Amino acid sequence: MRSARYHGLQDVRVETIPEPTILKGSDALVRVTKAGICGSDLHFFNNGPDLGMVAGTRLGHEFVGVVEAVGGDVRNLKVGDRVVAPFVFSDGSCFYCSDGVHSSCTSGGIFGSPFWGEHAGGEVEGGQSEFVRVPEADGTLVVIPGALAAAEHDTAVLPLGDVFATGYHGAVQTGVKGGDTVVVIGDGAVGLCAVQAAALKGAENVVLVGHHADRVAIGTANGATHSADDKAGDPAALVAELTEGRGADAVIDSISGDASIKQALSLVRDGGAVSMLGMSHFFQPVEQPISAVFMRNVSLHPGVCPSRAYIPELLTELEKGTISPGVVFTHDLPLEEAVHGFEIMDTRAEGSIKVALTP
């Protein structure tokens, strides 16, 4: 089969490798019909050794496809099912899965990354391939409902496994509700999904903070009631105007570096909440002291998204037409052109936001 593999800093190659096989009774084999390149993949692309990446790793943790085979212990799936995968595989039955924190599953791991679960057996499996072996298939894969179970819906369903669920996680973490004013920092794929999530939760005002006109336009068409160019000035005056000077009820930071966290804390009201969804803090020091929010009773919510917990309800919303996850895809390339996909996302060339790959 063909697969996109990591070979070093900014070195991705599409290569022919053996097809995966069922190794454990809890496995399923999925034929991938659509995969995504995620911003997290770019972190591996640019900082792989610092994150533990090794040459030969199959990349990708966002994919949808068709079940081709199942192990003897699989009960919830059958051959022919169209499925969407969360970016973390999980058993669905441990303490953390039962508590809705599938991203901490004791049997789990992240597809296409150095955070592959050692207990899963076999090589690291990534979704930017023609086939994927999915460990803990019953607890991981979600069957796509009939109304969405066609190739034409793949790009709409695909973001539910990661970027849309992550944006939604930000709205859940911060308790967004009807009438709220919500600020979303960052106009990348997760930020644009967080805008939709805030609107879905009933926010009255959704302020998108970003500086790419094309991306802001997508946000405005999909739930943002206001926008602010953070390169042109501080959005604090706009937020103050919308909230009688209090500040935002919730701030969803899709970047989560030192500057964006500082901005989030400056924009949230006393008693409000800040969600930190991005990975920038892994690559730069964050110097925002807890004392900055201690006296203001601001709730801080850093954390990776347990997307498996959200996918079923998001599929329902997608069926109803209340969300449009696929708007984040600006390119759909053949798997053979994955290298080009990484390059244009890394440099933001060709107006790219997010790239889908079709095996």
N, C-alpha and C positions, 0 to 999 in steps of 0.2 A: 504494500500500500504506500501511498504518498503521505508525507507528514512534514510539518514545519518544525525544525529542531534548532535549539540554541547551541552555538559553538564558541561563543566568546562575546566580548563587548561589541555591540552593534553588528553581530555576525549571526544571521539567521539563514538557514538553508532548507529548501524543500527537497527531501530525499526519499528514496525508496527503502523501506524497512519491512520486516515481516509483519503480517497482520497479527493483532493480539488474539488470544484464545481464552476461553473460560479456564480459570485456575482454581477458583473456589466455588463452593455451592451457592454462595451469596452474590456471585458475579452476574452481570449481564453484558452482552456484547452489543454495542450500538453502532449502526452505520450513520455517520454524520451527514446531515443534509445542509446544515448551515452552522458556521462558527463565527466567533467575533474576536477581534483584537481589542484588548482592554488597555486602559491607561496603566493598569498594574503590569501588563506585559511590557510596557515601555520602561518601567522601573527595572525589570529583569534585563531588558535590552541594553540599558545604559549603566546598570549598576550590578550586573549579575554576580560577580565574585563576592561582592560585599553582602549579598543576600544568600550566598551558598549555592548558586547555580553551577551546574557542571555540564561540560560539553556532552551533547547528545540528548539532552532533555527535550522531550516532545512538549511543545508549547501549547497554551490555550486552556482556558477554564470556562469558556462560554460556548455551549453547543446545544443544538437540537438535532433529533434524528429519529431513526426507526430501530426498534429492538430486533436484532438478528438472531440472538440465541440467549438462553438463560440457564443459570446453574440449577442444580437439583433442589436447592433450598428456597428458590425464589417463588413467591406466592402471589404477588400483586401485579405482576407483569406477564405479558405473553408476547411471543414472536409476532411482529407486525404492528405493535403499539407505537404510535408517534409520541415522543417524550421530549421533555425539556429537563436539562440538568442544572441544579444549582452549582456554584463554583466550588463548594465544599461537599464532598461525599460524606454521608453520615448514616448510622445504623437505624436512626429513628426510634430507638428504644432505651437508650442510656439515660441517666439522670438529666444530662444537659439537653438532649433532644426532647425529652418529656417536658422540660421547662421552657422550650421554645428557643434555646440557644444552640442550634444545630452546629454553628461554627466552632463550638467547643467540644464536639462529640469525641468520646474517648476512643472511638474506632475510626475517626475521620481523618481527612487530609484534603489538601487543595490540589485540584487537577493541574497538571502542567507547571509545577513549581517545585522548589526544594522542600516545600512543606507537605509533600506526599507522605501519606501514612505508612510507616514501615510495616505495620501489621497487615497492610492490604495485599502484600505479596507481589512479586513481579516487578517490572520496570515502571518508571514514572510514566503515566499516561496523560497525554494532553489532547485537547479537543480540536486543535487545528490539524486534523488528520482525517483520513477516510473512515477509520474505525477507532473506537475507544472501548476498552474494557472498563466497566464501571463497577467498583467494589460496592458492597452494601447496597445493591441495586434497589431492593424493596424500600429502604429508608431514604434513598437518594432521588431516584427518578420520579417525575410527575407525568402522568399520562395527560396528553393534551386533549381537551374535549373535542368532540366531532366537528363543531362549528369552526374550529381553528386548526383542525388536523389535515392541513393541505400545505404543500410547499409554498403556495402564495402567501401564507401567513407566517412563514418562518422568521422573517425579519421583525415582525411585530412581537412574536413570542420570545425570541432569543434574549432580549434585554432583561426579561423577568428573572433569569438565572443569576444576574449580577447587577448591572448598572442601574436598572430601574428599581429593583428590590433595594439596592443600597440607598438611592434617593428616598425611597419610601421609608426605609429604616430611620433616616434622619427626621422625617415628619413624625414617626411613631415615638422615637426617643424624646423628642421635645414636646410631645403631647399636643400637637397642632389641632385646633378645633375651630368650629364655626365662629366667624367674627375676628379671628386673630390677624395680626400683622406679622408676616414672616419675611425674613431676609434670607436669601440664598446667595452665598458667596462662591463665585466660580461659574463660568459659563461653558464648561466642558460637559461631557455626556452625563456624568452623575449630577452635576448642578442642574442641567436641563430636566432631568428626571425628577429631581427634588422639587422643582417648580411645579410639575404636574402633580406630584404627591401632595404638596401643600394645598393646591387648589382642590384636589380630590377630598381632602380632609375638611374643606369648607372655609379656608382662610379668606378673609375679606380683602386683604392687601398682600400681594406677593411681590417683593422687590428683588429683582435679579441684579446682582452686582457683577459686572463683567465689562470687558472692553473690546470684544470682537463683534462688530456690527451684525455679521451674518448669524452668529450664534444667539445674540440677544434677540434678533428678529424671530428666531425659532422659539425662544422662550416666551416672547410676547404673544405669539400665536398659540401657545399651549399652556396658558395659565398665569403668566406674569402680568400683573396689573401696572407695574412700574419698573423702570430700570435705572441703573446708575452706573456711569463709567468711572470706575475707580482710578483710572489713570488721569482723568480730567479733574477729579476733586473728591472730597470726602462725602460719602452718601449720608452722613449723619444728619444733615439739615433736612433732607427728604424724609428720612425715617422719623425725625422729630415732628415734622409737619403732619405726618399721617397718624401720630400717636399722642398728640397733645403734649409732646415733649418727653414722654416716658421712655421711649425706646421700643424695640420690637419684642413681641411676646416670645418669639423663637427665632434663632439664627441657625441655619444649616450651613456649615462650612465644608465644602466639597474639596478643599485644597489642604487645609490643616497644616500649614507651615507657620513659622513664628509670626509673620506679618498678618496672615489671614486670621489666626487665632486672636491676635491683639485687636484686629478690627471687629471680630465677632463679639468680643467682650465689651467693646466700646459701644456697640449698637444694640445690645440686648438690655431690656429693662430690668430693674430690680425684681426678683422673683421669677424671672424668665428662664429660658433654657437654651443651651448651645449644644449642638451636635457636631462632632468632628469626624468626618467620614474619610478624609484623604490620607495619603501616605507620606506627604512631604516631611513630616516630623521624623521619619526614619533617616533622612539625609541632611538634616540641618538641626542645630540646637534650637530648642524652644525655651524661651526665657520669660514665660508669663507666670508670675507667682500666684499661688492659690490666694494669697492675701488680697489680690486685686478684685476678687469676687466674694471673698468671705463675708464681708459686711453687707453685701447686696443680696444674699440668698439666691445667687445664680446657680442653676444646676448645670453641670458639665457632663456630657455624654460622649466620650470617645469610644469607638468600638467598631469591630468588623461586623458586617451584616450577616445574620442567620437567614440567608435568602430562602432556604427550604421551608421556613415557617411562613413565608409570605406568598410563595408562588401560587398556591390554590386560590387565595382570595384575589390575587392580581389577575389570574386567568379569568375569573368571573367578571372583574371590572373590564377586562379587554373584550370579553364577549358582549358586554353591555355597551361598549363603545365610549366609556367614560375616560379612557386613557389611550394615549398614542405612543407607545414605547419606541416604535420604529423610526420616529423622526430624528433620532440621534445618528442614524446611519447616513453618511454622505457618499459612501462607496460600497459596492458589492463586487468583489474581485474573485476570479478563480483561485482556488487554493495554490495553484502554481505561481501566482503573483503575490504570495504572502510577503516576500521580501520587500516588494514595492509598497505594500500596505503598511508595513512597519516604518518604512522610510517617510512616507507622507504623513503618517500620524505623528512621528517624532518631530518633524519639521513644520507641522501644520500646513503643509503644502496643499495646493489644489482645493482649498476651502474645506479640508478634511476635519471631521469631528471624530467619527468612529467608522471603522472599516469592517464589513462582513466578508467572510470567505466562503466560497461554495466549492466543495470537493467535486 
